[in-house]
Amino acid sequence: MKGLLVFELHRGSQKKQEYILTGEFIPQIFESSTDTPELILAKKKIGSQTYRYCYPIADKNKAYICATGNFVTSSDSRFPNEYPIPLHRNQPNLF
């Protein structure tokens, strides 16, 4: 799938993971691959606010997807948010 190139911001680390962000109104510029996996942009209405988050396509059908404390962002002007977007992932060891 094609989308926008974004970078994961890790807490306390200089490591950068690249992803391809896909979803509604995302420009289809770059192709996802094994080195740059696909993230899906999702929205949830909470009160009067719209909460945006993204998650890996591999976690699409998993039961538990929750915030990791990491975010994705891009210096591209077509990035769909004014601030970094939270990255949610499957967390199988919650309890």
Secondary structure, 3 states (H helix, E strand, C coil): CEEEEEEEECCCCCCEEEEEEECCCCCCCEECCCCCCEEEEEEEEECCEEEEEEEEHHHCCCCCEEEEEEEEECCCCCCCCCCCEEEEEECCCCC
